[in-house]
């Protein structure tokens, strides 16, 4: 089967690359297309095309189905232009599939799903999102929306083995906009400094969960990394991670910690001790509802000594399965549904 996957933002392209690799292993041919030439041009495996030109392109006539992982208005615009262009050429539009390219739940998931309703196939991650969709469309014209749960396709959850760090390493995932003020992030930074000083035999690494500009002077003041750069006397065992890719740090980590980052899920699946900081409550803006019921939420002050975290409880397996971890044949499920649509 020949497929095209379309994404614009960094998170969407990362997710689509993972999906394309899985589909390749199933024998499919996948073309990656990014409607943002200035960003996608730096990635050699992406074909950069502006959105209007892409939606109307005859290139799509040569694939069997198109995955459109754009946000909101961009997705609506793509569907409208693609349908009109196909009609002008006397062809049927390609079957379109879409879905959230981040693990979401609650209000954030509902906001993400609404502009995607009406595509030929909605790709969700697990039973939790299926239940949320059923609640969202119940009693509406979209109640018959075709959907399929294909697992945690948007994150690197393949087994990676044990930590390779030679000394205990705590990786703290830094979300530059969470908490949303420089003051709140400054307070969190100082508390993490205290944690590092209380455990001098540990390395504590601040790892941004999204790419930052190469120039640290351009980092947002709402990031822990920015506060670290401004600090005059940071603890010797508190360091900054790779500003471009969180994955290497997570692989090395002995323990992972964060407030609501998507990147907390891979170490959970790998079996690493993981802590969701509950100091800020279950807040939609912080993606807190996603981790409600995980069994790993605790306050930062309760994480000392860090040695105790190595033997801390793992996430509730029922919760992980509900989020999509139990689905091992997601790409095959997707291909079967697309074959049925095309047939």
N, C-alpha and C positions, 0 to 999 in steps of 0.2 A: 504494500500500500504506500502511495506517495502522499506525504503530508507537508503542510507548511505551518510553522508556529510563529506567531507575531507577538512581539512584546516591545514596550517602550522603555520603562524605567529599569533601573539596575536590578531590583529584586525580581521583576518579571522576567528579565533576560536570564538571570541566574537560574530561576525555576524552569524556564523553558529549555535551557541547555541540559539540565538534569533529565527532563522528560524526553528530550530528543535522544539522549544516550540510551535510555531504557527502551525506547521504541526501536532504535537501531538494533539492539540486541534481539528484538522480536522479529527482525527482518524487514522493517519498514525503512523507506527513504524519507529523510526529513530535511527540509530547508528552513533555516532560521532567518527571519526577516525583522529588522528593527526600523520603526518609523522615525527614529531620531538620529539623523546622519552624523551629527556632531559627536554623539556618544558611541553609536554602534560602529562607526568607522574604525574605532580603535580596536575592535574585536574582529579578527580576520574571518571567523566562522559565521559572521552575520552579514546579510545582504542589506545595506542601508537604502531605504526608499522613503520619501516623504509620505505621510498618511494618505492624502487624497490620491496621489499617483499609485500608491500601493493598492488601495481598495479597488481601483478601476483597472489594475494591470492585468494583461492577458497571461501573465505568469501564473496566476491562480487557476487559469483554465487547465493547466497541466498537472494539477494535483487532485487527489480524491476528496480531501477535506482540509479545512483550515482551522487551526486553533488560534483564537483571537484573545490574547491575554492583555488587553488594554483596560484602562480605567474609564468609568463614567461616560462622559461626553465623547471621548475618543472612540469608544466602542460603538456608541449609537451612530456616530458619523461614519465609521467604517461599514457598518451593516447597511446603512442607507445608500452610500455610494456604490458599494459592491453589488447590491441588488439592482440598482438602476443601470450600472454598466453592463451587467450580465444580460439584462432585458434588451438593451440597445444592440448587443451582439447576437441576440436571438438564442441565448444559452440560459440554462438554469444556473442560479447562483450555487457556489460550492456549499456543501453542508458545513455549518459553523459550529464549533464547540468552544466552550469558555468555562471559566470558573475562577475562584479566588486563588491567587498565586502566593498567598501567605496563609498560615494557620490562623483563622479568625473564629470568633464566636460571639454570640449576643448581638448588641446593636451594631458593632463594626461589621459583623458578617452580614446582617440584614442590609446595611447600607451598600455593601459590596455586591450583594446578589441582585438588588433591584434593577440596575441597568443591564444585567446579564439575562434577565428573564426573556424568553422568546427565542433564544438561540436553539439550534437543532438538538444540542446535547449539552447539559450543564454538568461539568466535572467537579465533584466535591471530594472531600478527603476521607470522611468516615461517617459512622452512624450519627454522631453528634450533629454534623452539618446537614445530613439528610433530615433529621428530626426538626432542625431549625427551619429548613426550607419548607417542609410540610406545614409547619405552623404559619409561616409567612404567607403562603399562597392559598391556604385553606379558604374555600368559599369565593375564590376569585377566578377570572377567566384563565389565569396561569396555573390552575390546580393540576393540569395534566402535563406540566413541564417535564420533558424527558430529562432524566438525570442518572448519574452513575457515580458511586464512590470508588475512587481509584487509589486510596491510600495517601500517605504523606509524600506525594510525588515532588513537592516543591522544596524539599530539604534533603541534604546529604545524610541519609540514615543507614547506609550500608555498613556492615560491621567493620570496625577499624582496629580491633585488638585493644590492648591495655595501654595505659599512659606510658610514654617514652621519656618523660622528664626524670632526670637523675635526682631531683630533690622535690619535696612536696610543693605542688603548684596549684594555687587558687586563681582561676580566671574569672574576673568580674566583667560581665558584658555591659558595656557603656552604650546607652541609647541617648544620643545627643539632645533629644527633645524631651527626655523623661528622666527626672522631673523637669517641668517646663520653664524653670527660672534659674539664672546663674546662682542665686543665693541658695536655693534648695540643693543644687548640685554641689555647691561649695561645702554645705553641711555634710552631704553624703561623702564627699571626698575626704574631709577631715575625719569622719568616722572610720573610713577605710584605712586611713593612715594609722589610726589607733589600733585597728585590727592587725595591721602589718607589724607595728611595734610590739604588740603583745605576743606575736609568733615569729621571732626573728629567724627561726630555722625554715620558715616557709618563704616561697616567692609569691607575691601577690601581683598579678598582672592585670592592668586595665585594658580591656580589649573592646574597641568600638565594633558594634555589630553591623556597621555599614561602611562603605568606602569613604574616607575623608580626603580632602585636598592634599597633594604632596607637601605643600608648604604649611607647617604647623601653625604659622601665624594667621592662617585663614580658617582654622578650626573654630567651630561655634563656641561661644562662652558658656553654653549650656551643656558642655561635654566634660566628663571627668578628666579626659586627656588635657583639655585646655587648662583646667585648674592645676593639673600636675606640672605643666610647663611653667605656670606662674608661681608655683610654690618655691620658696627659697631654701627650705630644708626638708625635702621629702624623705621618708624612711629609705634606707639603702636597699631594702628588699621589696620596694614598691616600684614597679616598672610599667612601661607602656608596651602594648603589643603591636603587631603589624597593623598599620593604618589602612591597609587595602583589603585584607582578607582575614576573617575571624577563624576560618577552619583550622589552620595549623595550630593555633593556640588551644583550641578546644580538643584537638587530638592529643596534645601534650598534657593537658590538665589532669590533675588528680581529683579536683573538685571544681564545679562550675557554679556561678551565682549570677543572678540578675533580677530585674524587677518584672519585666513582661516581654522580653525579647523572644522572637521566634526561634532564635538560635539556642535557646535552652532545651528545645526538644531533641536535637541530635544527641547530645550527651546523655539525656535520659534514656533514649533508645539504646545507646551503646552500653548502658549499665553503669555509667559514671555517677557518683554522688552529685546531686544537683539541688541547689537551694533557690526557691523563688522568694525574694524578699517581700514580706507582708507588711512592712512598715508604712506603706502608702495605701493599704486597703485594696479591696477588689474594685478597681476603677476602670470603666470602659476605656477612657483615654489612655490608660497604661496597658491595655490588653489583659487586664486582670481576670475577666470572666473566663478566658481560655484556660487558665490554670486552676480555677476553682474546682476543688475535689481531687487535685493531683496528689495531695498528701505530703508535699515537700515544701509547703510555705511556712516560713518562720521569720522572726525578727532578727535583724543583724546582731543585736546585743546577745541573742541566744546562740550565736554561732561560735562562740569561744568556749574552750580552746579549739583551734582549727583542726587539731588532730582527731577530735571526736567526729568531725564531718566525714572522715574516711570510712567510718562504719555506720553512717546515718542511713535511715530508711530510704529505699528507692521509691519511685512513683508508683501509685496504685496501678497494677497491670490492667485492671478493668477500665480505668480512666484513659490509659494510653491506647488501649484497643478501641475505645469509643471515639478517640480522635483520629483513628485510621491506621495505627501501627500494625494491627492484625491483618491488614490486607496486603498479601504478598504478591498478588498477580494483577496489580493495578493496570499496567500497560496492556496486558492481554484483555482485561475487561474493557478498556477503552477501545481497542481495535475491534473486538467483537461487536460492540455497539455501533461503531462507525461502519463496519461492513454491513450491518443490518440496515442502517440509514441509506447507504449507497445502493444496496440491493433493492 
